[in-house]
Amino acid sequence: MHLNQPRLPPLPESEWDDETRELLESLRRDGHIYNIFATLARHPQLLKRWLVFGGHVLGKSSLPAREREIAILRMGWLCRAEYEWGHHVAIGKQAGLTDDDIKRIAEGPDAVGLDPFEAALIRAVDELHANTFIGDSTWKSLAERYNTQQVLDFLFTAGQYKLVSMVLNSVGVQLEDGYEGFQDETKG
């Protein structure tokens, strides 16, 4: 983690107004509200509007879940966003990623054993992260499989998670217990 303590701590329940309480209660999972949501609750109007977009990217996108998670994990890795990485390792495993897949995502597009299309996804994220642009060769690889909506969903997924990674890192959202951060075998 970039920060050991949050610059903006999660909003304590004692400070929730009625609107914030209603918003955060809808996000409660297994009795818990994740630190990202409790932190962003410091700006409830922003949180409310961001949840609509984030909900599309994470739950209503035209991308297959496994491919979406590859893109998210790679961006989290490149941004050194341990909070995002930890949560999406768990989500990625639910989408069918194995520990070996996750190690290859961290290694990058030239990792041994990567499926060629998954390597293209990782390369596309790398290019977006470094250049805010996908080169012609990588674009062609994506366009051979993806329709227009999927290409757009991919671009917005990568961009959304770069944005989220910047926010998480800058405000110091801390990873909850029970989630894996960056592991020794994947340190870059």
Backbone torsions as a table, in degrees:
resi	resn	phi	psi	omega
1	MET	NA	144.1	177.1
2	HIS	-66.5	-36.8	-177.6
3	LEU	-125.5	138.4	177.8
4	ASN	-84.5	-16.6	178.9
5	GLN	-133.6	144.8	179.5
6	PRO	-70.3	141.0	169.8
7	ARG	-75.4	-34.9	174.1
8	LEU	-121.9	100.4	-179.0
9	PRO	-70.9	157.6	174.9
10	PRO	-54.0	141.8	179.8
11	LEU	-67.5	119.7	-179.6
12	PRO	-64.7	147.2	-178.2
13	GLU	-56.8	-30.6	179.4
14	SER	-64.4	-15.8	-179.5
15	GLU	-104.5	3.9	-179.7
16	TRP	-74.2	132.4	169.5
17	ASP	-88.9	179.8	-175.8
18	ASP	-60.3	-42.1	-179.6
19	GLU	-64.1	-44.4	-180.0
20	THR	-65.7	-41.6	179.0
21	ARG	-60.1	-45.7	179.8
22	GLU	-62.3	-42.9	-179.8
23	LEU	-64.8	-48.8	-176.7
24	LEU	-71.6	-34.9	178.4
25	GLU	-62.1	-31.7	178.3
26	SER	-70.6	-15.0	-179.6
27	LEU	-101.9	-1.8	-178.2
28	ARG	-66.6	130.2	177.6
29	ARG	-127.6	125.0	-179.5
30	ASP	51.2	41.3	177.2
31	GLY	78.5	5.5	-173.9
32	HIS	-127.2	145.1	172.4
33	ILE	-111.6	123.0	-176.9
34	TYR	-62.5	149.7	-178.4
35	ASN	-58.1	-34.8	179.3
36	ILE	-59.0	-44.5	-177.2
37	PHE	-72.2	-42.1	179.7
38	ALA	-66.9	-29.0	176.2
39	THR	-74.2	-47.8	-179.9
40	LEU	-68.3	-15.5	175.9
41	ALA	-65.3	-10.9	173.8
42	ARG	-66.6	-14.1	175.3
43	HIS	-136.3	77.5	-171.8
44	PRO	-59.4	-34.3	179.4
45	GLN	-67.4	-40.1	175.7
46	LEU	-63.8	-47.1	179.6
47	LEU	-57.4	-46.4	-177.8
48	LYS	-59.0	-45.1	-177.8
49	ARG	-74.7	-36.7	178.2
50	TRP	-65.3	-35.7	-179.6
51	LEU	-61.2	-32.4	178.3
52	VAL	-64.7	-50.3	179.9
53	PHE	-65.8	-48.4	179.2
54	GLY	-60.2	-34.5	177.8
55	GLY	-65.0	-36.7	175.7
56	HIS	-65.5	-50.6	-175.9
57	VAL	-60.1	-43.2	-174.9
58	LEU	-86.2	-32.2	-172.6
59	GLY	-121.8	-14.0	-174.5
60	LYS	-126.1	7.2	179.8
61	SER	-65.7	155.4	176.5
62	SER	-81.8	-2.4	179.8
63	LEU	-78.8	143.0	169.9
64	PRO	-60.2	142.9	-174.5
65	ALA	-55.5	-42.6	-179.2
66	ARG	-60.0	-45.7	-178.1
67	GLU	-68.8	-37.8	175.4
68	ARG	-59.3	-45.0	-178.0
69	GLU	-69.3	-32.5	174.5
70	ILE	-60.2	-46.5	179.8
71	ALA	-62.7	-44.3	-178.3
72	ILE	-65.3	-46.6	-179.4
73	LEU	-63.0	-41.5	-179.9
74	ARG	-63.5	-42.2	179.1
75	MET	-65.8	-41.9	177.1
76	GLY	-59.9	-39.9	178.3
77	TRP	-64.4	-49.3	-178.0
78	LEU	-62.5	-35.0	180.0
79	CYS	-84.5	-3.0	-177.0
80	ARG	54.7	42.6	-179.1
81	ALA	-97.1	88.5	-173.8
82	GLU	-64.9	-34.2	177.5
83	TYR	-61.5	-50.2	-179.1
84	GLU	-63.1	-44.0	178.8
85	TRP	-57.6	-50.1	-177.3
86	GLY	-59.4	-45.7	179.8
87	HIS	-68.0	-38.5	-176.0
88	HIS	-84.0	-15.3	167.0
89	VAL	-62.0	-46.6	179.7
90	ALA	-64.0	-45.6	179.7
91	ILE	-65.9	-40.4	179.2
92	GLY	-61.9	-39.3	177.3
93	LYS	-64.8	-36.6	175.6
94	GLN	-65.7	-26.2	179.4
95	ALA	-89.3	4.2	175.3
96	GLY	104.6	1.3	177.4
97	LEU	-74.7	141.7	177.2
98	THR	-99.2	170.3	175.1
99	ASP	-58.5	-40.0	177.9
100	ASP	-64.0	-41.0	176.6
101	ASP	-58.7	-44.4	-177.2
102	ILE	-65.2	-39.5	175.8
103	LYS	-62.6	-40.9	179.7
104	ARG	-66.3	-36.7	177.0
105	ILE	-60.2	-42.9	178.3
106	ALA	-66.9	-36.0	-179.2
107	GLU	-68.8	-33.7	177.1
108	GLY	114.1	-177.6	-170.9
109	PRO	-66.9	-16.2	179.8
110	ASP	-99.9	10.9	179.9
111	ALA	-61.9	138.8	179.0
112	VAL	-65.2	134.3	175.8
113	GLY	94.3	-2.2	179.0
114	LEU	-73.0	137.9	169.2
115	ASP	-60.8	138.2	-177.1
116	PRO	-56.1	-39.4	179.4
117	PHE	-70.7	-38.5	177.5
118	GLU	-65.5	-34.5	174.1
119	ALA	-62.6	-40.0	178.2
120	ALA	-64.7	-38.6	176.6
121	LEU	-60.9	-46.2	-179.4
122	ILE	-64.7	-42.0	178.3
123	ARG	-62.3	-40.9	179.0
124	ALA	-62.1	-42.2	177.3
125	VAL	-63.6	-43.2	178.2
126	ASP	-58.0	-44.7	-179.3
127	GLU	-65.8	-41.9	177.6
128	LEU	-63.0	-42.5	-179.8
129	HIS	-62.4	-45.4	-174.5
130	ALA	-80.9	-37.3	-168.5
131	ASN	-123.1	-4.2	-171.3
132	THR	51.3	38.0	-175.6
133	PHE	-163.6	139.0	173.9
134	ILE	-98.8	127.2	179.8
135	GLY	-68.3	163.6	-174.9
136	ASP	-58.2	-44.9	-177.3
137	SER	-63.3	-44.9	179.7
138	THR	-68.2	-40.8	177.6
139	TRP	-57.4	-44.6	-179.5
140	LYS	-60.1	-41.7	178.5
141	SER	-60.9	-41.7	178.6
142	LEU	-68.3	-45.7	-175.3
143	ALA	-68.0	-20.8	177.0
144	GLU	-69.2	-26.4	-179.0
145	ARG	-109.8	-37.1	-173.6
146	TYR	-92.5	142.1	170.0
147	ASN	-82.2	179.2	-175.8
148	THR	-58.8	-44.1	-180.0
149	GLN	-62.7	-40.4	179.8
150	GLN	-66.6	-40.4	177.0
151	VAL	-60.7	-45.7	178.8
152	LEU	-63.7	-43.4	177.5
153	ASP	-60.9	-39.3	177.8
154	PHE	-62.1	-47.9	-179.5
155	LEU	-60.3	-44.2	-179.8
156	PHE	-70.7	-30.5	176.0
157	THR	-65.2	-50.2	178.9
158	ALA	-59.4	-45.5	-179.7
159	GLY	-65.5	-41.8	178.1
160	GLN	-58.5	-43.6	-175.5
161	TYR	-80.6	-19.4	169.2
162	LYS	-70.8	-45.0	176.5
163	LEU	-57.3	-51.0	-178.6
164	VAL	-61.7	-41.4	179.2
165	SER	-61.1	-41.7	178.6
166	MET	-62.1	-42.7	-179.7
167	VAL	-66.3	-50.0	-178.4
168	LEU	-57.8	-46.5	-179.4
169	ASN	-65.3	-42.6	-174.9
170	SER	-71.9	-37.1	-179.8
171	VAL	-90.9	-11.6	174.6
172	GLY	79.3	36.8	176.8
173	VAL	-62.6	126.7	-174.9
174	GLN	-92.6	142.0	-180.0
175	LEU	-70.9	132.3	179.3
176	GLU	-70.8	156.7	174.0
177	ASP	-59.2	144.1	177.3
178	GLY	96.5	-4.5	177.3
179	TYR	-112.6	140.0	-179.9
180	GLU	-82.2	130.5	170.6
181	GLY	-86.0	-154.6	177.3
182	PHE	-69.2	132.4	-179.0
183	GLN	-96.2	153.7	-178.2
184	ASP	-51.9	-41.5	-175.3
185	GLU	-70.3	-10.1	-179.3
186	THR	-115.6	9.7	-179.1
187	LYS	-68.3	132.9	-175.3
188	GLY	-103.6	NA	NA
